[in-house]
């Protein structure tokens, strides 16, 4: 069995799995201290005393792809910054450890088993406290040298007055349409926001990001998930309208909500670990 972890700023989910099926999911609030002991305890709990064959981790970005370590993901307590998960957990459990960006894990799961099944090029956006993006082509996650964060695509540059982003830049998609930015701009949590014009603006920014990523990757389908998509009916009309108005050289991709629910990142992590046999050098991190 493969041990599965999905690490986030507010909660950590753990499970175990094989093939394309995961077991019961355990969730705990992300503790401020003792990150390594927390992860060890979760793995031991979900494995029920059996040693894992491998450990697959869905990590908040940005993470250090080469080292399989967290960097300084926004929202994570400082004790988690720099945690070398791949090395430390592979030492403790004597097994390979896969670490991948949580949006990439979710994208892989939706591409193979969810709303993207049967399509060749799949874009997945998670619109939650922050915004992440994963691209799957021919059933494989597209990765570069580092861990990319599509939420920091710049749509409203600083020289035109774009609002500051926590990444140090300005006018990123995440500074315009994430749950965090909605709370900051409108002084109310996204799930409580009712102002139609505010939601139309959110939808236009997400639509613009969808146009840009479509211009580059020409996806068959663009899939949305994450907590802010609970308000899909409020912002999707402006999203669709923006794509229709702004995309001229390509046919529109299908735009839809994901079908796998909040465990999709755990499932994607499992799929990555299962791929290990086919492509160990690319996917497994242990040193
Ligand atoms: Zn940014």
Boltz pocket constraint, residues with backbone or C-beta under 6 A from the ligand:
constraints:
  - pocket:
      binder: B
      contacts: [[A, 151], [A, 152], [A, 165], [A, 166], [A, 167], [A, 168], [A, 169], [A, 170], [A, 172], [A, 174], [A, 175]]
      max_distance: 6.0
